[in-house]
Amino acid sequence: MELVKINADLGRIGGLLKMWLTNDEKLELEGHSSARLESVILAALRDTKAIQALLYQKASALKF
């Protein structure tokens, strides 16, 4: 069950990244500066790498 939750977290972060990278109209309405947006995107990418590492660690520990 834990792997499912970790994978869901990756999906949510991926969805946010996709929105940030493809939806200029929505971003303009929310008033994000490009520097702030870049900072948020880089933080999300770091989070993604950390979650991927956790997923790999948990999956590697499984015994079949």
Secondary structure, 3 states (H helix, E strand, C coil): CHHHHHHHHHHHHHHHHHHHHHCHHHHHHHCCCHHHHHHHHHHHHHHHHHHHHHHHHHHHCCCC
